[in-house]
Amino acid sequence: MDNPLQITNKTFNEINLGDKASYIRLVTEREVQLFAAVSGDHNPVHLDPSYAAQTQFGECIAHGMLTGAFISAAIAMELPGPGTIYLGQQISFRAPVLLGDTLTVDLEIISKHESKPWLTINCIVSNQSGKKVAIGEASVMAPSSKETVTIVPPPGIQLVD
């Protein structure tokens, strides 16, 4: 991003096969709690350290779809960017995401539709050790017009028990 308060998209006509982008996120306990609150998925493997300690993971893990949401964010914020419409996502979870992991979402354009502004994007999510935690493909409708938008920060959110 040129200016941290603004982002500019890439239009369908500007995008080439092989174009790439990356997006990095730290997975925190707060993000997992917020995702549980928004999604309604209160599986104790995500939220209860005592319960999670007794599972095959030995500790709390992030929701798989939180990782999926990071893919969505990478597409919306990096490639193609604002104005992109999600059409579909195929995702395979390969390893647990632990609290404190730093995830890198790597995107690569692997196909362009000839008559519609549709793209297929290869998506690989890796942790700080380079282990692939999720892989898949996203189908999107790329923007047809160039746009620079101001990022609207989300409202402050407080978790209470």
N, C-alpha and C positions, 0 to 999 in steps of 0.2 A: 504494500500500500504506500502510495506517495505521501499521503496525509492521513494520519491515524483516524481522523474524523470523517474521511470520505473514501469511497472505493469506486472504481470504474470497472464496468463489465467488459467482456470480450463478446462481440457479436458472432453469430453463426458464420458470417462471411470472413471474419478475422481468424477464426479457429482452424487449425490444421491438424491432420492426423499426427499423433506423436506429441502434441502440446502437453505440457505437464505443469502441475502445481502441487504444493504441499501446504499442510495446515497442521499446527502443533497445539496440543491441549494437555494440561496436567489434570489428572483425574483426582479429585479431592473427595473427602467424606461429605462435604457440603453439597457438591454437585450430585452425588449419589442420592443424598437425602432429598434434594430438590426434585430430581428426576422421579423418585418414588412418590413424592407429593403430587406432582403433575400427572404422572401416568396412572397412579393408583396401584402400581405393582409394589407391594410391601413384603415381598418374599424375604424371610429373615436371613437368607444367605447374603443379602445386600446390606442389611441394616442392623443385625444383631451379632456382635462379635462372639458371644458365647455360643450361639447356635452355629455360626459359620466355622468356628474352631473345630466343631465335630464333623464337618463335611470333608470331602476329598480335597478341598482347597485349603483348609486350615485357617482361613481368615475370610473377611468380607471381600466380595468381588463386586465389580460394577455390573449394572444391567447390560445385557448384550445390546439392547436397543439404544443405550446411551452412546455406545460406540457407533451405532448406526446414525444417531443424531449428529455425531461429529463429522461423519461423511456428508450429511446434508449441509452442515455448516460450511464445510470446505467447498462444496459446489456453489453455495449461495454467496460466499464471501471471496472466493479465489477464482474458480474456473467452472463455468463461464462467469459467475458473479450475479449481481443484481438483475432481476427480471427473468431469471431462469425458472422454468416450471418443471418440477419432478414428475416423471411419468411412471417410473418403477425402479425397484431396487432388488437385486439378488445379492444375498450376503450369506457367507458361511463363517461361523465363529470357530476359530482354531485354537485359542488359548484363553484362559481367564485374564481379565483386566483387574489388577489389584489397585487398591487405594494408594495413591502416590506414584502410579505409573505415569510416564509422559508418553502420550500417543502421538505418532505422526501419521497423518492421512496423506497418502500419495495418490494423486489422480493422474490419469493419462487418457487422452482422447484416442479411442481405438476404432471408431467408425463414425461416418457422417452420412445421413440419409441424403439421397440425391435431390429429391423434390420438396422435402419438408425440413424445417430447421431442427431436426432431431439428431442427437448425439448419443453414442454409447461411451461411457467412461469406465475404464478399469480402476478399481479402488482397492488399495492395499493399506491396511492399518497395522503399524508396527509399534512395539513398545521401545523403551529406551535402550534395551539390549539388542534391538534389531529383530526380535521374534515377531513373526506375523501373528496378530491376534484375530484379524478378520480380513477376508478377501471377498471380492465380488465385483459386480458391474451395476452401474446406474444408467438408466435411460432418462434423458432430459430433453426438453424443448429449449433451445438456446435463444437468447434475446435477438431480435432482428434490428434493434436500434441501439446505438451507443448511448450510455447513460453513466453519469457520475452522480452518486447519491451520498447524502450525509447519513452517517450511522446514527441511529437513535438508540441511546443506551437503554437497557432494560431498567424497569423500576427497581428500587431497593426492595429486597425480600428478607424477611426475618422468619426463621424457623422457631416455633415454640412447641414445647411438649404438651 
